[in-house]
Amino acid sequence: MTDQKRQTLADLNLFTGAPQHENFSRVKDLLDTREMASSSRTHAWPQGDPIGLPETYEFDGTVRSAEEFMADTDTAALLVLIDGVTRYERYALTGGPDVQWLSMSVAKSFLSALVGIAVAERHIGSIDEPISSYVPVRPGSAYDGVSIKNVLRMSSGARWNEDYNDPTSDVFLLTMAALGIGGTLDDFVATMVRESEPGTLCRYNSGETQVLGALVARATGRSVADYMREKLGEPLGMAEPGYWIVDPAGTELSFAGLNLTARDFARLGELYRNGGVWQGRQIVPADWVRDSVTVAAPHLEPGRPLVGGHHFGLGYGYQWWIPAGDRGEFSAIGVYNQFVYVDPASDTTIVKLSANRGYGTSSEESTNREMETIAFLQAIARHDH
């Protein structure tokens, strides 16, 4: 990574209220990245009869305007697929159908899929194995002897602070490691500290996904970008190149660094909506998809996971968020309001790419608007079309 690009990343002023749509739309020009070529057999989403959005939605006991919400959260892309057909597509600000947007933690759900594929291909023996059997860590540190399953569930017991508006937080230091400040990303996760018994507390932790990226790379002998390009990008027909931000050692920022178009982000949602099957081919094992989007333990139930210092109103699977209820919906979620939301009951997948400038300026829902976004997306999926 060049000094100029390092300085650019430091100067993004994330979580300060500064507008970010100019940055999120051109990460490949600002930062060092590894490119994933588009598929040799690209797939275009079929176009169906256009639908309108509901004018309003309900959240926190009030009726709110959909248009105002889209504007207030700096929405750059909104794509609605119903049964694999495009029914609504809209771009604003710096968004566009061929614009790769920064995923933030939506990347985590892609990493989960890669782990599932690596297990199916027997690069990984079992997710009950210790992740330290594959990834070098310091003896006695957070990931020494902890099962891959507990890491997938953000339940390793590692000490962690995911407060985005705290410059001393772990997630801030992890980002600094991406700059090569204080060591590499691999160095950072190798020395993390254990705080609680594994498998007892779901504490949202971007370091968990970074170590899963190291797992994929170590187990397959390939970079995350290379493995994803072959196992997801190629078979899913990704129509545009994708980009992973990399640290000075060339390691992908597995927790947040994926850049794709809205149409290509939607492919993971549709793949999981269909139980891991794409055009008749099983890409991700069906049982992996099922387990990934199922709340399977009390500490993973909605309202139990800890994000920063507060309990979050969604449940957790294998790097996927799961709303309360028995409808079967699930979502990949990234900061600044990136969403790949899936509602199998209505055959709906929705991508919302955003640059909500208020995000992270506090730890409150009133600025971060994640639960409100879920309510907004649910209103779209359940709207009478």
C-alpha positions, 0 to 999 in steps of 0.5 A: 500500500502506498503512503498516499493511499494509506493517508487517504484511508486515514483521512476518510473521517469515518463515523464523524458525520462527514459525507461518505458517498464519494468515498464508498463508490470509488474505493478501488481508486483510493485504497490498495485492492485485489481484483476479482474478475467478472464471471466468464458467463455473466448473468443479467437479472431478468426484468419484470413489471416494475413495482412501487415502494410503499409510501410509508412504513411503521417503526417505533410506534410511528408512521414514517415516510419511505422517501424521507428515510431513503434521503436521510440515510444517503441511499445510493442503491435500492434493488428489489428482486422478487423470485429472481426478477428485478422489480425495482431498481433505483440509484442516487448520489454516486451509486449506479448499476456498474458502481462497486460499493464498499460492503462493510460487514456485508462482507462477513456473510460472503466469508461465511459462505466461503467457509461452508464451501471449504468444509464441503471441499474438505479443506476444513475437516469440521467446524467443531475443530479448533480454528488454531489448528489452521491459523497460527495464534499465540498460545493462550490467546483468544483463538487458541483452541476455540472451535470454528463454529464459535467463531462463526457465531461471534461467540469465541469469548474474545475481548472486544469493543466494536464502538465505532465512535471510540478511537481506542476501540478494538475495531478502530485498532483493527482498521489501523492494522489494515494500514500496517500501523501496529502490525498486520491484520494476521498479527492483530488476530493472533494476539487477541485476548480471551475474556469469557467462556467460548460459546456462552456470549455472542459479542459482535466482533469484526476480528472474528471474521478476520480470523475466518478469512485467515482460515479460508486462506490457510486451509485452501492455500489461496487468497480470499479473493481468488477462492471467492472468485472461483467458488462464488463469482464465477458460478453466480455469473457476477457481471462486474469485477469485484475488489477486496481492500488489502493490507500492506502484506496483501491480506484481504480485509475479510471483515469489511473490505469487499466491493461489488455492485448492488446487482452482484451483492444480490447474488448471495441473497438469492443464492441463500434464498434458494438454499444454496442452489444457483440455476440447478447447481448446489453452490453452498451446501443446503445444510450450511445455508440452513444452519447459517440463518438459524438461531441455534442457541439461547445466547444467539436469540434476538436481543441477546447479541452484544454490539459495542456496549448494547444488546442488539434486537436481531439474532445471529447465525453464521455471520448472518443476522436474523430478525425475531419471529418465525418468518424465516427472514435474514440479512447481511448488514454492514455499517453505514446501512449496507444490507442484503435482506432476504424474505423467503416467504415473499420470494424477495431479496433486497439490496440497500447500499448507503452512506448514512452520514449519521452512522457511528456518531453515537451508539444510538439507533436514532443515528445508526438506524439499523433496526429502522432499516429492517422495518423499512425492508420488511415493509417493501417485502410485505407490500401488496405488489 
